[in-house]
Amino acid sequence: MDATTIITQIATKAATASRTLSTSSREERDLVLIKIADNLEKNCDLILKANQIDMENAKSAGISQALLDRLLLTKQRVMDMAKGARDIAKLPDPLGQILIERNLANGLNLKQISVPFGVVGMVYEARPNVTVDAAVILIKSGNASLLRGSATAAQSNKVLVDVIREAFAGSKISQEVVQLIPSEDRSTVQALLTAKGLVDLVIPRGGAELIRSVVENATVATIETGAGVCHIYVDRSADFDKAIAILINSKCDRPSVCNAAETLLIDQAISDSFTPIALKALVQAGVVINCDPAIKKIADKNKITTKVASEKSWSTEYGDLEINIAQVSGVEAAIEHIAKYGTKHTEAIVATDSQAIKKFTTLNDCAAIMVNASTRFTDGAQMGFGAEIGISNQKMHARGPMGLEQMTTTTWIVSGDGQIR
């Protein structure tokens, strides 16, 4: 069976099943989410066993350390997925919300209400947690999901989808609202991206190459999640202890994810005093350092091993324990550097000067700005969304972590009493 036929059959099933979801009550959807959480916990050993197979295959294939970290499931990560499902169940119903209501002069009542997109496709790499996060967010927001993970995570994703679908037993909602697209053949991705009329929306989640490929090849509407070349700017007014803690957490807590910091910008007014502290902290944490000539000079003076950053370095999302450091002549120069090399994801400032903070937050064009806080807080769970389906860098209705509200669109309902125009 060719890829187009496979996608047509799967999407048609999902579209038919989605009616049972869009007409369901909040209570019915929440009960499914709670059962998913229970099933994840009960089947943790089975999930980890499948993931171990994926990990062994990935290591044999020479997959990068960053992708291995994204692929890996641990008991804690499975428990976190279960917690995310329960947290989403507690959130308000995003459907049927009246966003605008007004009575017109001709007696018509006008309402704009939130409704599901319908059938949403996910294309993602390595991370099996996306299988659960996407499914539960889309269930709660009334959407059917077509999940196309990578072949790297095939065993993990199959078990996870089986566990999810078991939660629909006894429900009026059809388990067909969650569909796993075969990942053995790459042609299923292209078929999904061009299934206009069958699929309402596609969301890519992964590296820059995957996202670019989806956006360039899709005829279905897309919400573009973005690569994370995130910066930390340390202002002359910064508290050094806070700055170091934020730097190390932003870079080292989980370097493979998109909200990890990739570049440190240091105000030249404090560079001589702050840079040696930052360099030593990074080296102690095992971070490879690329720097501009000004920082290199300070590093050499303090006998700290660094590399000279190339032009490409400044726009690279390392996804690993590697960072760039540059000296800048104040907050405006930091903003200019970010505008040139950033990806409009997350930018952070460490400062006590309210004017510097105001300028940084006003002039930076990005999805999230952290003031005296780690870049790692750009995260659906951390922001109270329960989980996220991805982080959008676009200037659409969805920007930043995408939760329930971002997975809805709207319908206008015009009610009258026989009016004609």
Secondary structure, DSSP 8 states (H G I E B T S, - for coil): --HHHHHHHHHHHHHHHHHHHHTS-HHHHHHHHHHHHHHHHHTHHHHHHHHHHHHHHHHHTT--HHHHHHH---HHHHHHHHHHHHHHHHS---TT-EEEEEE-TTS-EEEEEEEE-SEEEEEE-S-THHHHHHHHHHHHTT-EEEEE--GGGHHHHHHHHHHHHHTTTT-SS-GGGEEE---SSTHHHHHHHT-BTTBSEEEEES-HHHHHHHHHH--S-B--B----EEEEE-TT--HHHHHHHHHHHHHS-TTSTTSEEEEEEETTTHHHHHHHHHHHHHHTT-EEEE-HHHHHHHHHTT---EE--TTGGG----SSEEEEEEESSHHHHHHHHHHH--SSEEEEE-S-HHHHHHHHHH--SSEEEESS-GGG-STTTTTSSS-S-EE-SSSS--EE--TGGGEEEEEEEE-SS---
